[in-house]
Amino acid sequence: MSIQAMCRTVVSAVVVLVMAVAAEAQPDGPKPSQLGSVTQEVNKTVITLKYSRPVARGRELFGKLVGYGQIWTPGANDATELTLSTDVTINGQKVPAGTYTVWSEPGPEKWAIILNSAHPVFHLRHAEVAEKDLPRLTATPRQATHMEALAWYFPVVDGRKAELVVHWGTVVVPLAIEVP
C-alpha cells in the first residue's frame, strides 16, 4: 500500500471516529426551546409560522435578556419563519406571498418587525442577511398575563382580517393582517 493510500485510510478512519464521537455527544434529552408552529387560513390564504419556544425561567426578558434596540428573532435556534400562500397586508404594508424569516427590534413603546427573504437562517445571523430585509413594520406592544414559553397565535380571525401576536413574558406584540 502506498503512503498516500495509507494516509487516506487513516484520515477516513479519523473522520468516522470523530463523527461517531460527535453523534454520541448529542444530548438525548429535550431541547430547552421546543419547536412550535401555528397555521391559520384567512379567506383562502394560508399563514404558517414555525419557531422555537424559549422559556422565561424567571428572567427579565425585554430590556435585559433581549435588549432594546437590538435585532432579535422572536424565537430561538433557527430564525422564526413566516410563510404566506398569497400576498397580504401586515400593519398597513403589502407583503408578497413567500417564506420569510421574522426579526424584531424591541423597544419599550414601539417594536420594529422585520421580514427577511433569506431562510433558513440561524437566530444570531441577521447581520449576514440584512440586505434581504423588506421595509420594517411598526408594532405597538401591550401588556398581558405572563406567558412562560414564547408563543405565536391568532387571537382574532374575521373574514379577511386576522391578528397574529407574539407573546412572551407579559409582552404581546400584535400584527394586523389583511387578505385581499
C-alpha positions as CSV (number, residue, x, y, z in Angstrom):
1,M,0.0,0.0,0.0
2,S,1.4,3.4,-0.9
3,I,1.9,6.2,1.6
4,Q,-0.9,8.2,0.0
5,A,-3.3,5.3,0.3
6,M,-2.4,4.8,3.9
7,C,-2.9,8.5,4.7
8,R,-6.3,8.4,3.0
9,T,-7.2,5.3,5.1
10,V,-6.0,7.0,8.3
11,V,-7.9,10.2,7.5
12,S,-11.0,8.3,6.7
13,A,-10.8,6.4,9.9
14,V,-10.3,9.6,11.9
15,V,-13.3,11.2,10.2
16,V,-15.5,8.2,11.0
17,L,-14.3,8.2,14.6
18,V,-14.9,12.0,15.1
19,M,-18.4,11.6,13.6
20,A,-19.2,8.7,15.9
21,V,-18.0,10.7,19.0
22,A,-20.0,13.7,17.9
23,A,-23.1,11.7,17.5
24,E,-22.7,10.2,20.9
25,A,-22.1,13.7,22.4
26,Q,-25.6,14.8,21.3
27,P,-27.9,15.1,24.3
28,D,-30.7,12.6,24.3
29,G,-33.0,14.9,26.4
30,P,-35.4,17.6,25.2
31,K,-34.1,20.9,23.8
32,P,-34.6,23.9,26.1
33,S,-36.5,25.7,23.3
34,Q,-39.1,23.3,21.8
35,L,-40.2,23.6,18.2
36,G,-43.7,25.1,17.7
37,S,-45.9,26.1,14.8
38,V,-49.2,27.7,14.1
39,T,-51.2,27.8,10.9
40,Q,-54.3,29.9,10.1
41,E,-56.4,30.2,7.0
42,V,-57.8,33.6,6.3
43,N,-60.0,33.9,3.2
44,K,-58.2,31.0,1.5
45,T,-54.8,32.4,2.4
46,V,-52.7,30.1,4.5
47,I,-50.4,31.7,7.1
48,T,-47.9,29.5,8.8
49,L,-45.2,30.3,11.4
50,K,-42.5,27.8,12.5
51,Y,-40.5,28.8,15.6
52,S,-38.7,27.6,18.6
53,R,-40.2,28.5,22.0
54,P,-37.7,29.9,24.5
55,V,-38.8,29.7,28.2
56,A,-38.7,32.7,30.5
57,R,-37.4,30.8,33.6
58,G,-37.7,33.8,35.8
59,R,-35.5,36.0,33.7
60,E,-36.3,39.7,32.9
61,L,-36.9,39.5,29.2
62,F,-37.3,42.7,27.3
63,G,-34.8,45.5,28.0
64,K,-32.5,42.9,29.6
65,L,-32.2,39.4,28.1
66,V,-33.5,40.8,24.8
67,G,-32.0,44.3,24.7
68,Y,-34.0,47.3,23.5
69,G,-32.7,48.5,20.1
70,Q,-31.1,45.1,19.3
71,I,-32.3,42.9,16.5
72,W,-33.6,39.6,17.7
73,T,-35.7,36.8,16.1
74,P,-38.8,36.2,18.2
75,G,-38.0,32.6,18.9
76,A,-34.7,30.6,19.3
77,N,-32.5,28.2,17.4
78,D,-33.2,28.9,13.7
79,A,-34.9,32.2,13.0
80,T,-38.7,32.2,13.1
81,E,-40.2,31.5,9.7
82,L,-43.4,33.0,8.3
83,T,-45.0,31.5,5.1
84,L,-47.8,33.3,3.2
85,S,-49.6,31.5,0.4
86,T,-50.8,34.8,-1.1
87,D,-50.0,38.5,-1.0
88,V,-51.2,40.1,2.2
89,T,-51.0,43.4,4.1
90,I,-49.4,43.4,7.5
91,N,-49.7,46.5,9.7
92,G,-50.5,48.5,6.6
93,Q,-47.7,47.3,4.4
94,K,-48.0,45.0,1.4
95,V,-46.1,41.7,1.8
96,P,-45.8,39.3,-1.2
97,A,-46.5,35.6,-0.9
98,G,-43.4,33.6,0.1
99,T,-41.4,32.5,3.1
100,Y,-39.6,34.9,5.3
101,T,-37.6,34.9,8.5
102,V,-39.0,37.1,11.2
103,W,-36.8,39.5,13.2
104,S,-37.7,42.3,15.6
105,E,-36.1,45.3,17.2
106,P,-37.9,45.7,20.5
107,G,-38.4,49.0,22.2
108,P,-40.4,49.9,25.4
109,E,-43.1,51.8,23.3
110,K,-42.6,50.6,19.7
111,W,-41.2,47.5,18.0
112,A,-39.9,47.2,14.5
113,I,-40.8,43.9,12.9
114,I,-38.5,42.9,10.1
115,L,-39.3,40.3,7.4
116,N,-36.4,38.9,5.5
117,S,-36.4,36.8,2.4
118,A,-33.4,34.7,3.5
119,H,-34.3,31.3,5.0
120,P,-33.4,29.2,6.8
121,V,-31.1,31.4,9.0
122,F,-29.7,30.7,12.4
123,H,-31.2,33.1,15.0
124,L,-27.9,35.1,15.5
125,R,-27.2,35.7,11.8
126,H,-29.4,38.7,10.8
127,A,-26.5,40.9,10.0
128,E,-25.3,38.4,7.4
129,V,-28.7,38.6,5.5
130,A,-29.8,42.2,6.3
131,E,-29.7,43.2,2.6
132,K,-32.7,40.9,2.1
133,D,-34.9,42.8,4.6
134,L,-38.3,44.1,3.5
135,P,-39.3,47.5,4.8
136,R,-39.8,47.5,8.5
137,L,-43.3,47.2,10.1
138,T,-44.1,49.1,13.3
139,A,-46.0,47.5,16.1
140,T,-47.1,48.7,19.5
141,P,-46.6,46.2,22.3
142,R,-49.2,45.8,25.0
143,Q,-49.2,44.1,28.5
144,A,-50.8,40.8,29.1
145,T,-50.8,37.9,31.6
146,H,-47.5,36.0,31.9
147,M,-46.7,33.5,29.1
148,E,-43.8,31.3,30.2
149,A,-42.8,29.9,26.8
150,L,-42.8,32.2,23.8
151,A,-45.9,31.7,21.7
152,W,-47.2,32.9,18.3
153,Y,-51.0,32.7,17.9
154,F,-54.1,34.2,16.2
155,P,-56.4,35.6,18.9
156,V,-58.6,37.2,16.2
157,V,-59.7,35.9,12.8
158,D,-62.6,37.5,11.0
159,G,-63.4,37.3,7.3
160,R,-60.4,38.9,5.5
161,K,-58.6,40.1,8.7
162,A,-56.6,38.5,11.5
163,E,-54.4,39.5,14.3
164,L,-51.2,37.5,14.8
165,V,-49.4,38.0,18.0
166,V,-46.1,37.1,19.6
167,H,-46.4,36.7,23.4
168,W,-43.6,36.2,25.8
169,G,-43.5,37.1,29.5
170,T,-46.0,39.9,29.9
171,V,-45.5,41.4,26.5
172,V,-47.8,40.9,23.4
173,V,-46.8,42.4,20.1
174,P,-49.7,42.4,17.6
175,L,-49.6,42.2,13.8
176,A,-52.8,43.1,11.9
177,I,-53.1,41.0,8.7
178,E,-55.4,41.8,5.9
179,V,-56.1,39.4,3.0
180,P,-57.4,40.8,-0.3
